């Protein structure tokens, strides 16, 4: 059974940083592409970032240059380092692999 458990969200001031984690189990972690997706209050799902088995990554224009996705293959953990956070980054952040989703972690950017 695939399990994805996000953590690391919280309240941060504009310009601050957070690192999200996604603990993964139940699948061949290194062999799957994984994504971070977010949902802002009252809005639909927005793809944020993806990482591929090759180690390559991609980002939405909204976060490019501020967010960095990585994975710890030994620990089966996916990360999202978020710097220079803006109020528009406020959302529930989910990690995803194939059609499996975690429960999400809330990120709130506010002064």
C-alpha positions as CSV (number, residue, x, y, z in Angstrom):
1,X,0.0,0.0,0.0
2,X,1.4,3.4,-1.0
3,X,1.6,5.8,1.9
4,X,2.6,9.5,1.7
5,X,2.9,11.6,4.8
6,X,3.6,15.3,4.5
7,X,5.0,17.5,7.3
8,X,6.8,20.8,7.8
9,X,4.0,23.3,7.1
10,X,3.3,26.2,9.3
11,X,2.9,30.0,9.6
12,X,5.7,32.1,8.2
13,X,6.2,35.7,7.4
14,X,6.6,37.0,3.9
15,X,10.2,36.5,2.8
16,X,10.6,33.5,5.1
17,X,11.4,29.9,4.4
18,X,10.0,26.5,5.1
19,X,11.0,23.0,4.2
20,X,8.3,20.4,3.5
21,X,8.9,16.7,3.8
22,X,7.0,13.8,2.4
23,X,7.7,10.4,3.9
24,X,7.0,7.7,1.3
25,X,6.5,4.0,1.5
26,X,4.9,1.1,-0.4
27,X,6.5,1.6,-3.8
28,X,9.9,1.8,-5.4
29,X,10.7,5.3,-4.4
30,X,13.7,5.9,-6.7
31,X,11.9,4.6,-9.8
32,X,8.9,7.0,-9.7
33,X,8.4,10.6,-10.6
34,X,6.9,12.5,-7.8
35,X,5.2,15.9,-7.6
36,X,4.2,18.6,-5.2
37,X,0.7,20.1,-5.8
38,X,-1.0,22.8,-3.8
39,X,-4.5,24.1,-3.2
40,X,-5.0,27.7,-2.1
41,X,-8.2,28.6,-0.3
42,X,-11.1,28.7,-2.6
43,X,-9.0,27.7,-5.6
44,X,-8.3,24.5,-7.6
45,X,-5.3,22.3,-7.5
46,X,-2.0,23.8,-8.8
47,X,1.0,21.7,-9.8
48,X,4.1,23.2,-8.1
49,X,7.1,21.0,-8.8
50,X,8.2,17.5,-10.0
51,X,11.2,15.3,-9.7
52,X,12.1,12.4,-12.0
53,X,13.9,9.1,-11.5
54,X,16.9,10.7,-13.4
55,X,17.1,13.3,-10.7
56,X,15.9,16.1,-13.0
57,X,13.3,18.5,-11.8
58,X,10.8,21.1,-13.0
59,X,8.9,23.9,-11.5
60,X,5.9,26.1,-12.2
61,X,6.6,29.7,-13.2
62,X,5.0,30.8,-9.9
63,X,7.7,29.2,-7.8
64,X,10.7,28.9,-10.1
65,X,13.8,30.3,-8.5
66,X,12.3,30.2,-5.0
67,X,11.5,26.5,-4.5
68,X,13.7,23.5,-4.7
69,X,12.6,19.9,-4.9
70,X,14.8,17.1,-3.8
71,X,14.7,13.5,-2.5
72,X,16.6,11.4,-0.1
73,X,16.7,8.0,-1.7
74,X,18.0,6.3,1.3
75,X,15.3,7.6,3.5
76,X,12.4,7.5,1.0
77,X,11.7,11.2,1.6
78,X,10.7,13.9,-0.8
79,X,11.4,17.5,0.1
80,X,10.4,20.9,-1.0
81,X,12.6,23.8,0.2
82,X,10.6,27.0,-0.1
83,X,12.4,30.3,0.1
84,X,11.3,33.9,-0.2
85,X,7.7,32.9,0.5
86,X,4.8,35.2,-0.5
87,X,1.2,35.4,0.7
88,X,0.2,33.8,-2.6
89,X,2.0,30.7,-1.6
90,X,-0.5,30.1,1.2
91,X,-2.1,26.7,0.5
92,X,-2.3,23.1,1.5
93,X,0.6,21.3,-0.1
94,X,0.4,17.7,-1.2
95,X,2.9,15.2,-2.4
96,X,1.8,12.9,-5.1
97,X,3.0,9.7,-6.9
98,X,0.9,8.4,-9.7
99,X,-2.7,8.6,-8.4
100,X,-1.7,8.5,-4.7
101,X,-1.8,11.6,-2.5
102,X,-0.8,12.4,1.0
103,X,-3.1,14.2,3.5
104,X,-1.4,17.6,2.9
105,X,0.3,20.1,5.1
106,X,-0.9,23.7,5.5
107,X,1.4,26.6,4.6
108,X,0.3,30.1,5.6
109,X,2.4,33.1,4.6
110,X,1.2,36.2,6.5
111,X,2.6,39.1,8.5
